[in-house]
Amino acid sequence: MTPGTGTAERPLRVAIIGAGPTGFYTADHLLRNAQVVVEVDLFDRLPTPYGLVRLGVAPDHQKIKFVTNAFDKVAANPRFRFYGGVEFGKDVTLADLKAHYHQIVYCTGAQTDRRMGIPGEDLSGSHPATEFVAWYNGHPDYRDCTFDLTQERVAVVGVGNVAVDVVRILCRTPGELAKTDIADYALDALKRSRVKEVYLLGRRGPAQAAFTNPEVKELGELADADVTARPEEVELDPLSRAAVERGQDRATQKKVEILKAYARRQPAGKSRRLTLRFLVSPVELIGDDAGGVAALRLVRNELYATSTGALQPRATDQFENLPVGLVFRSVGYRGVPLPGVPFNKDWSVVLNDKGRVLDPDTKQPIVGEYTAGWIKRGPTGVIGTNKPDAAETVECMFEDVARHAVLEPRHPEATAAEALVRQRQPNFFSYADWLKLDAIEVSRGRAQGRPRVKFTSIDEMLAALGR
Amino acid sequence: MNIANILARKGSMAVTVRPEQSIRDALALLARHNIGALIAVEGDHPVGILSERDIVREAAHNELFFARVVADLMTRDVITGQPHDDLPSVAHTMTERRIRHLPVVDQGRLIGMVSIGDIVKAQRDHYQGEVDTLQTQLLADEDGRPR
């Protein structure tokens, strides 16, 4: 490292790939350091920042999106720049970044979904839940997706928060949805929805379901959908009961109580019905003559304890067919490899040790390359979990700065990096651009009594900025 | 969160030793990797675990312990974890059984090791994250609006 790097005259230049929560947390930890002067350039392939906070978190959960206030404070630092609409590996390559930055951090999250790996998964009418989520949230790459909402019966496979979001959006009334920042085209499509029966399918029991108590309570308060469950499926098996009791796990006890109350509830005659199912796994999607989905074949599961006492599902010999015309799978996210960056195929993450990217042959750290968030540890935890995760990576980065183990870029000036971006992607979006778009979205929303009306295409955004 | 999420950000595999290797070799491995336990393997199948405790216990009454072999001192009744085991269950079992290192196997094949320290850190980060997220939402009620 050139002596004096990390001073006001020669700041440590860091490129972060991915402007989701982890990108901002990483920038925040870097910019807060009192000893080393850092400049952060945050890249995202989309024009807008915040990643899944804008494009994943459900439109009827605005409070969760308040975290962006903290991100805007980070962005207000004069040593921070945002380059939106600039894709790593396409507009800027790893070689480009190595010529302009001392350190590079990959925070690209888990961009694709896990497959169920069962026959019929690719029938029309079978979709990853993440596509539906990206669509209703106005993700520019997914705005043209179509979902057959003329179907009356829908199954959502999985009981994580994505699955719960999807069933809630399917069960909401047009009136409820119209108060959110759901994409306009999705609002129109959902207004015409003929969905009547929605099933949420968990492979394990109620005690193992990943959804939180507030999420499950919310399902019981939908304006025009009755929620129900089967008494025998929400009753705890002996293994689960023992685990809950020995852990004095109040939250899980409460969750099971809520679900039992749902099983006892008399339907109130609402237009839609949401059924929460447990201990079932899809084994096949059965097609109709037109190549669509006619039914899900389910196997009933039982739980067994592994040697560490974790409870896992095991298929029994009891099967049933659940007639449904539309299926959303939400059985986990998965990271995708980045061009030129070592990948750990076992866990679908960047190959790393505490955030230092490793050479696949020597298993030693590669100088100047780091990772944080879901692409580092896998898709788990809430938004805030990425803060300590980013802190661990940033700690490694400063340790390496102290050891002078950083890249030696030929052009370590902010102006050179900006010139490169301008040349490769003249239509990039700065944070000032985003703040303008944000103000327009919010004011369009105010007129309709909504948090915002989103821009959902890049052309619209450019036009709004007069470009 | 599960064991897989811990292994994902541990670049290195578990450090292994063969049962017929000497305790001298084992100590060198523990020191070189700065770790507290080695997994004894035959092929990629774990057959025992040798912790620093096992060595201390032997050293306390046998000055010639260096020359003994791993198979003499290792614990054979090894509790192993699987990638999808959830952390609360694993933490409970490790605390109850007083285990500090858990070899992780997938279909009988050794794929890594997690320590009680790894588990504590992962759980701490998990709770910290939840607290942070809840605080953000509460504070936003007072002074913020969502973007």
Boltz contact constraints between the chains, C-beta under 6 A:
constraints:
  - contact:
      token1: [A, 62]
      token2: [B, 146]
      max_distance: 6.0
  - contact:
      token1: [A, 63]
      token2: [B, 137]
      max_distance: 6.0
  - contact:
      token1: [A, 65]
      token2: [B, 146]
      max_distance: 6.0
  - contact:
      token1: [A, 66]
      token2: [B, 136]
      max_distance: 6.0
  - contact:
      token1: [A, 66]
      token2: [B, 137]
      max_distance: 6.0
  - contact:
      token1: [A, 66]
      token2: [B, 140]
      max_distance: 6.0
  - contact:
      token1: [A, 66]
      token2: [B, 144]
      max_distance: 6.0
  - contact:
      token1: [A, 66]
      token2: [B, 146]
      max_distance: 6.0
  - contact:
      token1: [A, 67]
      token2: [B, 136]
      max_distance: 6.0
  - contact:
      token1: [A, 68]
      token2: [B, 147]
      max_distance: 6.0
  - contact:
      token1: [A, 69]
      token2: [B, 144]
      max_distance: 6.0
  - contact:
      token1: [A, 306]
      token2: [B, 82]
      max_distance: 6.0
  - contact:
      token1: [A, 306]
      token2: [B, 85]
      max_distance: 6.0
  - contact:
      token1: [A, 307]
      token2: [B, 79]
      max_distance: 6.0
  - contact:
      token1: [A, 307]
      token2: [B, 80]
      max_distance: 6.0
  - contact:
      token1: [A, 308]
      token2: [B, 81]
      max_distance: 6.0
  - contact:
      token1: [A, 308]
      token2: [B, 85]
      max_distance: 6.0
  - contact:
      token1: [A, 308]
      token2: [B, 89]
      max_distance: 6.0
  - contact:
      token1: [A, 308]
      token2: [B, 90]
      max_distance: 6.0
  - contact:
      token1: [A, 308]
      token2: [B, 93]
      max_distance: 6.0
  - contact:
      token1: [A, 309]
      token2: [B, 89]
      max_distance: 6.0
  - contact:
      token1: [A, 309]
      token2: [B, 93]
      max_distance: 6.0
  - contact:
      token1: [A, 310]
      token2: [B, 85]
      max_distance: 6.0
  - contact:
      token1: [A, 310]
      token2: [B, 86]
      max_distance: 6.0
  - contact:
      token1: [A, 310]
      token2: [B, 89]
      max_distance: 6.0
  - contact:
      token1: [A, 347]
      token2: [B, 4]
      max_distance: 6.0
  - contact:
      token1: [A, 347]
      token2: [B, 8]
      max_distance: 6.0
  - contact:
      token1: [A, 349]
      token2: [B, 8]
      max_distance: 6.0
  - contact:
      token1: [A, 352]
      token2: [B, 9]
      max_distance: 6.0
  - contact:
      token1: [A, 352]
      token2: [B, 11]
      max_distance: 6.0
  - contact:
      token1: [A, 353]
      token2: [B, 11]
      max_distance: 6.0
  - contact:
      token1: [A, 358]
      token2: [B, 11]
      max_distance: 6.0
  - contact:
      token1: [A, 363]
      token2: [B, 11]
      max_distance: 6.0
  - contact:
      token1: [A, 376]
      token2: [B, 9]
      max_distance: 6.0
  - contact:
      token1: [A, 377]
      token2: [B, 5]
      max_distance: 6.0
  - contact:
      token1: [A, 377]
      token2: [B, 8]
      max_distance: 6.0
  - contact:
      token1: [A, 377]
      token2: [B, 9]
      max_distance: 6.0
  - contact:
      token1: [A, 378]
      token2: [B, 5]
      max_distance: 6.0
  - contact:
      token1: [A, 378]
      token2: [B, 8]
      max_distance: 6.0
  - contact:
      token1: [A, 380]
      token2: [B, 1]
      max_distance: 6.0
  - contact:
      token1: [A, 380]
      token2: [B, 5]
      max_distance: 6.0
  - contact:
      token1: [A, 381]
      token2: [B, 126]
      max_distance: 6.0
  - contact:
      token1: [A, 381]
      token2: [B, 129]
      max_distance: 6.0
  - contact:
      token1: [A, 382]
      token2: [B, 129]
      max_distance: 6.0
  - contact:
      token1: [A, 382]
      token2: [B, 130]
      max_distance: 6.0
  - contact:
      token1: [A, 382]
      token2: [B, 133]
      max_distance: 6.0
  - contact:
      token1: [A, 383]
      token2: [B, 133]
      max_distance: 6.0
  - contact:
      token1: [A, 384]
      token2: [B, 129]
      max_distance: 6.0
  - contact:
      token1: [A, 384]
      token2: [B, 132]
      max_distance: 6.0
  - contact:
      token1: [A, 384]
      token2: [B, 133]
      max_distance: 6.0
  - contact:
      token1: [A, 385]
      token2: [B, 126]
      max_distance: 6.0
  - contact:
      token1: [A, 385]
      token2: [B, 129]
      max_distance: 6.0
  - contact:
      token1: [A, 387]
      token2: [B, 132]
      max_distance: 6.0
  - contact:
      token1: [A, 388]
      token2: [B, 125]
      max_distance: 6.0
  - contact:
      token1: [A, 388]
      token2: [B, 128]
      max_distance: 6.0
  - contact:
      token1: [A, 438]
      token2: [B, 147]
      max_distance: 6.0
  - contact:
      token1: [A, 451]
      token2: [B, 146]
      max_distance: 6.0
